[in-house]
Amino acid sequence: MNRFKYITALAVGMMLALSAHAESFFQLEVGLGRADYKSQGNMIWYQQGLPYTLRLKPPAFLAGFRGDILERANWGLSWHVDYEYLGSVETNAIATTDENYDPVTHACRTDPCAAQTRFTGHGNVSGIALTLEPHLDWNGFRLGVEGGPFIFFPSWTVSLTPATPVPGIGATVVHAPGGLHVGGIVGASIGYKNFSLTYQHIWDKVKPEFTPVWSSTNVVMARYRF
């Protein structure tokens, strides 16, 4: 959380400092929407057939800058440098050991089901998107596509407790290795004057010693540029 506050404050400070000198070289843009984290599937922090909940569609926001590299009558090429926060996700699952779980029948191999553990996870992704956007323009409307690298900072923590409380046994908390990762973004947008609706597919999969629940993220946002 402290890292998220630091990154957010840094991004906002940079925007405020630069906006005073923006003139016609670049514009401030902000966006608000919803992310849809795609899970890695069965047996990655949950097991189908056993109790679980996944909350993978949080609010997301964006703030940054965009500018024009080329401007023609009906087309152009723009750049974007944006800070994106994809929101926080949560998981809550009761699972048995992999050896005691049948991935075909989605059931325990023993009856009653043995060695059950509750896995409670939470995490988020934030990062800097550096994209180029070729676009077509007509009477104030704009249709564009974009792509580029996504430099991101993932966070993922899991708490393990016995499914049935046992006196004297507490939670085991495991943190995924964080740090800097490089993924990618592709997207498309349709807009009118300063307002646009955008879709992005973000490759933000992490491969540490143990992986977060997500494999990639789709984001839909409404954006406005000043």
Secondary structure, 3 states (H helix, E strand, C coil): CHHHHHHHHHHHHHHHHHHCCCCCCCEEEEEEEEEEEEECCCCCCCCCCCCEEEECCCEEEEEEEEEEEEECCCEEEEEEEEEEEEEEEEEEEEECCHHHEECCCCEECCCCCCCCEEEEEEEEEEEEEEEEEEEEEECCEEEEEEEEEEEEEEEEEEEEEECCCCCCCCCEEEECCCCCEEEEEEEEEEEECCEEEEEEEEECCCCCCCCCCEEEEEEEEEEEEC
